[in-house]
Amino acid sequence: MLNLRNFCALLLFLGLISCDDQTTKPATELQQSFNANTQAISGVELLKSQLAMNPNDFNLLSQLGDTYFESGQYFDAILIYDRAIAVNPMCADCYNDKGLASHYVGDTQTAIESFDKAVEINPEFTHAWLSKGFVLASVGRYQEAIAPLNRVKELDGAGSLAAEADKFLAMVAERGGQ
């Protein structure tokens, strides 16, 4: 049976046999991609098996949500973040991550609601303010993006998140006409 792991192995095999000395780099990149995908699949399977024993383990749920998110499986990440939030409704980070995953699947409304809930739980959660500003700017809601991005600068001073907020504010000024 050709499952995802076998399919990836087949692609790797085909990439390696078609390589000559001048195309070794793409084969190496393919190998790295294959290894990363295999690790993600292994990580998901391990977390799922651990969750089968304790389906309400918040740390496992959070890790599984993050693993899905990092591998671009945003719909799965949202479902798992919802489960994690059901176990720990005060997890601002889960709301932030759910918001970003929602944005990446095109659900701006849920994304904004998730960021708002994150900062309701923790008004100083800089990442959620930055995420909200990023999403608002990304969907062309430039004027609404200014306040959360300025909040990041207030909270982070001269830190790396404030620098990111400055980049988004520059984009807002350029595209929003202010």
MIVEX-207245 format. One record per residue (C-alpha): chain; x, y, z. Coordinates in Angstrom, 1 decimal. Layout:
! residues N
TORRO   mol        X        Y        Z
TORRO     A        X        Y        Z
...
//
This chain:
! residues 178
TORRO   mol        X        Y        Z
TORRO     A      0.0      0.0      0.0
TORRO     A      1.3      3.4     -0.9
TORRO     A      1.0      5.6      2.2
TORRO     A      2.6      9.0      2.7
TORRO     A      5.8      7.7      4.0
TORRO     A      6.2      5.2      1.2
TORRO     A      5.3      7.9     -1.4
TORRO     A      7.9     10.2      0.1
TORRO     A     10.5      7.4     -0.1
TORRO     A      9.6      6.8     -3.7
TORRO     A     10.0     10.5     -4.6
TORRO     A     13.4     10.5     -2.8
TORRO     A     14.4      7.4     -4.7
TORRO     A     13.4      8.8     -8.0
TORRO     A     15.2     12.1     -7.3
TORRO     A     18.4     10.3     -6.4
TORRO     A     18.5      8.0     -9.4
TORRO     A     18.0     10.9    -11.8
TORRO     A     20.9     12.9    -10.3
TORRO     A     24.3     13.4    -11.8
TORRO     A     27.2     15.2    -10.3
TORRO     A     25.7     18.6    -11.1
TORRO     A     22.4     18.0     -9.4
TORRO     A     23.5     16.6     -6.1
TORRO     A     22.3     19.7     -4.2
TORRO     A     18.6     19.2     -5.2
TORRO     A     18.8     15.6     -4.1
TORRO     A     20.3     16.7     -0.8
TORRO     A     17.5     19.2     -0.4
TORRO     A     15.0     16.5     -1.2
TORRO     A     16.6     14.2      1.4
TORRO     A     16.3     17.0      4.0
TORRO     A     12.7     17.7      3.1
TORRO     A     12.0     13.9      3.3
TORRO     A     13.7     13.7      6.7
TORRO     A     11.7     16.7      8.0
TORRO     A      8.4     15.3      6.7
TORRO     A      9.3     11.9      8.2
TORRO     A     10.1     13.5     11.6
TORRO     A      6.8     15.4     11.5
TORRO     A      4.8     12.3     10.7
TORRO     A      6.6     10.4     13.4
TORRO     A      6.1     13.2     15.9
TORRO     A      2.4     13.4     15.1
TORRO     A      2.0      9.7     15.4
TORRO     A      3.8      9.6     18.7
TORRO     A      1.8     12.5     20.1
TORRO     A     -1.5     10.9     18.9
TORRO     A     -0.6      7.6     20.6
TORRO     A      0.2      9.4     23.8
TORRO     A     -3.0     11.3     23.6
TORRO     A     -4.9      8.0     23.2
TORRO     A     -3.8      7.2     26.7
TORRO     A     -4.7     10.6     28.1
TORRO     A     -6.9     12.6     25.7
TORRO     A     -7.1     15.6     28.0
TORRO     A     -3.3     16.1     28.5
TORRO     A     -3.0     19.8     27.8
TORRO     A      0.8     19.7     27.1
TORRO     A      0.3     16.9     24.5
TORRO     A     -2.6     18.7     22.9
TORRO     A     -0.5     21.9     22.7
TORRO     A      2.5     20.1     21.2
TORRO     A      0.3     18.3     18.7
TORRO     A     -1.3     21.6     17.6
TORRO     A      2.1     23.1     17.3
TORRO     A      3.4     20.2     15.2
TORRO     A      0.4     20.4     12.9
TORRO     A      0.9     24.2     12.6
TORRO     A      4.6     23.9     11.9
TORRO     A      4.0     21.3      9.1
TORRO     A      1.3     23.5      7.5
TORRO     A     -1.6     21.4      8.5
TORRO     A     -3.6     24.4      9.7
TORRO     A     -7.1     22.8      9.8
TORRO     A     -5.8     20.0     12.0
TORRO     A     -4.0     22.5     14.2
TORRO     A     -7.2     24.5     14.7
TORRO     A     -9.0     21.4     15.8
TORRO     A     -6.3     20.5     18.3
TORRO     A     -6.0     24.0     19.6
TORRO     A     -9.7     24.0     20.2
TORRO     A     -9.3     20.8     22.3
TORRO     A     -6.4     22.3     24.2
TORRO     A     -8.5     25.4     24.9
TORRO     A    -11.3     23.2     26.2
TORRO     A     -8.9     21.7     28.7
TORRO     A     -7.2     25.1     29.5
TORRO     A     -9.4     28.0     28.5
TORRO     A     -6.9     30.5     29.9
TORRO     A     -4.1     29.6     27.5
TORRO     A     -3.5     32.8     25.6
TORRO     A     -0.8     31.2     23.5
TORRO     A     -3.3     28.6     22.2
TORRO     A     -5.7     31.3     21.2
TORRO     A     -2.8     33.2     19.4
TORRO     A     -1.7     30.0     17.6
TORRO     A     -5.3     29.2     16.7
TORRO     A     -5.7     32.7     15.3
TORRO     A     -2.7     32.4     13.1
TORRO     A     -3.8     29.0     11.8
TORRO     A     -7.3     30.5     11.2
TORRO     A     -5.7     33.3      9.2
TORRO     A     -3.7     30.8      7.1
TORRO     A     -6.9     29.0      6.1
TORRO     A     -8.6     32.3      5.2
TORRO     A    -10.8     32.7      8.3
TORRO     A     -9.9     36.3      9.3
TORRO     A    -12.9     36.7     11.6
TORRO     A    -12.0     33.7     13.8
TORRO     A     -8.3     34.8     13.7
TORRO     A     -9.2     38.3     15.1
TORRO     A    -11.6     36.8     17.7
TORRO     A     -8.8     34.5     18.8
TORRO     A     -6.2     37.3     19.2
TORRO     A     -8.8     39.4     21.1
TORRO     A     -9.4     36.5     23.4
TORRO     A     -5.6     36.0     23.9
TORRO     A     -5.1     39.6     24.9
TORRO     A     -8.2     39.5     27.1
TORRO     A     -6.6     36.7     29.0
TORRO     A     -3.2     38.4     29.0
TORRO     A     -3.2     42.1     28.0
TORRO     A      0.6     42.1     27.9
TORRO     A      0.9     39.1     25.5
TORRO     A      3.0     40.8     22.9
TORRO     A      2.9     38.0     20.4
TORRO     A     -1.0     38.2     20.2
TORRO     A     -0.9     41.9     19.6
TORRO     A      1.7     41.4     16.9
TORRO     A     -0.3     38.6     15.3
TORRO     A     -3.4     40.7     15.3
TORRO     A     -1.6     43.7     13.7
TORRO     A      0.0     41.3     11.1
TORRO     A     -3.3     39.7     10.1
TORRO     A     -5.2     43.1      9.9
TORRO     A     -2.4     44.5      7.7
TORRO     A     -2.3     41.3      5.6
TORRO     A     -6.0     41.6      4.7
TORRO     A     -5.8     45.3      4.0
TORRO     A     -7.4     46.6      7.2
TORRO     A     -4.5     49.0      7.6
TORRO     A     -6.1     51.6     10.0
TORRO     A     -7.2     48.8     12.4
TORRO     A     -3.7     47.3     12.3
TORRO     A     -2.0     50.5     13.7
TORRO     A     -3.3     50.2     17.4
TORRO     A     -2.2     46.6     18.0
TORRO     A      1.2     47.2     16.3
TORRO     A      1.7     50.3     18.5
TORRO     A      0.8     48.2     21.5
TORRO     A      3.6     45.8     20.6
TORRO     A      6.0     48.7     20.6
TORRO     A      4.8     49.9     24.0
TORRO     A      5.2     46.4     25.5
TORRO     A      8.5     45.4     23.8
TORRO     A     10.4     48.7     23.8
TORRO     A     13.4     48.1     21.6
TORRO     A     13.0     44.3     21.4
TORRO     A     12.7     42.1     18.3
TORRO     A      8.9     42.1     18.4
TORRO     A      8.8     45.9     18.4
TORRO     A     11.2     45.8     15.4
TORRO     A      8.7     43.5     13.6
TORRO     A      5.9     45.8     14.5
TORRO     A      7.9     48.7     13.0
TORRO     A      8.2     46.8      9.7
TORRO     A      4.5     46.2      9.6
TORRO     A      3.8     49.8     10.5
TORRO     A      6.0     50.9      7.6
TORRO     A      4.1     48.6      5.3
TORRO     A      0.8     50.1      6.7
TORRO     A      2.1     53.6      6.0
TORRO     A      3.1     52.7      2.5
TORRO     A      0.0     50.8      1.5
TORRO     A     -2.5     52.6      3.7
TORRO     A     -1.5     56.0      2.7
TORRO     A     -0.6     57.3      6.2
//
